[in-house]
Every structure is written in C-alpha cells, then in structure tokens.
Amino acid sequence: PGPRGQGIALAMQGEARAARAAADAAVETAVELGGIAGSIGHVASAFAALAAGDAGTAQDAVEKAGQQLNALAGYAAVLRALGANAALVGGDLVAARRCADDGVTATTGWWLMWALTTRARVALAQGEPEQSERDVHDALAIATDMQLRSGVADTLECLGALIGDAGSHREAARLFGAASAIRQRIGEVRFTIHDAGYNASVAALRDAMGEKEFDAAWAEGAAMCTEEE
C-alpha cells in the first residue's frame, strides 16, 4: 500500500510515530497532486493522531480532509466517524453524536461496524445505554456476517463497559478478556484516546469483583475466544 494505507495500518497496530511519518509522507505526496488527492493524505493523519491520543490534531486533519472529501459519500462517512472519535475525547458530545449519526447512515461494511461502535461509545457517554447496546449488537452482527476480526476488540470492549456499568460484572470481564485475546492474536491495539475510559472500566470491575474472580472471568473470555478461532 501507499503512504496513506501504511499510515492507517500502522495506526491500527499502535505504531503512532511510524503512522505519523507515513501520514506526513502521504500528505506531502498528495499535495503535489492537489484537489481531492491532496486531501486524502489528511485521512491518514487523522488516524495517526487518534492512535497517538491527540484529539485536537485529529480534528484538524478531519477538517482539512473535508474541504474536498465531504462531497464524496464514502470518504465523508469515514471522516464523520473520525470526527466523532475526536469530538468524544474532546468532550463535545453533541458534535460527536452528530458526526456518529452521519457516519452510520452513510457507509456500509467494516466502516459501518466502526461507525456503530463509535456511536455506541458516544451514546454511553451521553447516558443512553439502550442506544449504545443496539449499536454494539448491530456492529457485532456485521462482524459475524462478514467474518471480520479487525475492529471487533473495540466493539467487545465497548459492550464490556456498557454491561459492566449495568452490573453484569462477570460477563463484562469475560468480554474484556476476549477482546484482549483478539488484540494479541491480530496485533491490533486500542487507540490511545480510548485508554482512559478502558482503564477506568477495568479498574471498576476489579474493585467490584475482587482480583481472583476478575482474573478467572478474564481468562474464561480469552479461552473462549481462542476456542472459537
């Protein structure tokens, strides 16, 4: 793949510095071409910034890319999901929900799964667990139908946080364990912007369950994932 594809792939693998370098190369190369091509490189920049935990830079990259790409349905949908993630971490839940809603209605396949997971995160932050649960299950249904692995760990972690908050502690710990096993298997990491929320959910479960029970449930989830593979 070219620098743009490399930047996105590296971001998904947690190689934030390398992703930024590839994204910068994509922007530099694309700018020479101008127009739409000049904006596509900023998509990779947004992914790299999210991987590094820099919501402000991600939002800036989304805005630059949108100058040309908002007119193209496929790219516009991706930009909405990226913008929703950045706005969520930045604390602007209204903008995050608007972007997430737009992303869900404008895309299909893997990108729809990602957009649904993003909206589920936003809905959870807005205190709308029912919406969050619907979106998570819709995202998982897409993953099952398409036999996807990339992105599934994010969705499972979102569901884990959701049901953990609702009191289903053991099942939440199992989901976190399954997500961890998937990440280890395919080499995909969580974007740094979501680490704080994830760590808080896991810590709350440990406190509620106790170390021994939590570790046992986590191991069950990881083993279940391994068996399904």
Buried (B, 14 or more C-beta within 10 A) or exposed (E): EBBBEBBBBBBBBBBBEBBBBBBBBBBEBBEEEEEBBBBBBBBBBBBBBBBBBBBEBBBBBBBBBBEBBBEBEEBBBBBBBBBBBBBBBBEBBEBBBBBBBBBBEBBEEBBBBBBBBBBBBBBBBBEBBEBBBBBBBBBBEBBEEEEBEBBBBBBBBBBBBBBBBEEBBBBBBBBBBBBBBBBEEBEBBBBBBBEEBBEEBBEBBBEBBEEEBBBBBBBBBBBBBEEEE
